[in-house]
Amino acid sequence: MSRLQPSEHITAIKAARQRYNEAIVQRNADEICTFLTQDYHVVTARGLQCHGIEEQRKRWHDAFAQDPLVVYRRNTKYIRLNVQSGAAQEQGYWAGKYTAGQQTAIVGGVYAAKWLKQENGSWLVQAEVFTMLKFRVI
């Protein structure tokens, strides 16, 4: 499937994750969606399930419009890769903050992401699952 070494694929996925994080910080829903497959599926930390890139674009647009504080960051712990099938699993930790009533919620936990290699050589996220392990209101 590719002439790149496995470590080069992992480096590409980590770089894509970094750009994905930057798009969240920049509050750019359209840019966020460039890292997702058309059939993207997410299970949020609060248990909401959403399917499809357009639903995800709307969710990010709405979140940014409604909450000036909302931000999240994912930090990769490790990536497992199968170059032949063009699939990778990323696991790591996430943290974020958002407005909860008149207060700020600080949240965090663990996540898993499934990445798929595209014909053009890029890696996109097909699915993510987030589990909240920390919730604090300040």
Salt bridges, closest charged atoms under 4 A:
ASP30 OD1 - ARG57 NH1 3.13
ASP30 OD1 - HIS61 NE2 3.43
GLU54 OE1 - ARG57 NE 3.02
ASP62 OD2 - LYS58 NZ 2.59
GLU90 OE1 - ARG17 NH2 2.73
GLU128 OE2 - ARG17 NH2 3.00
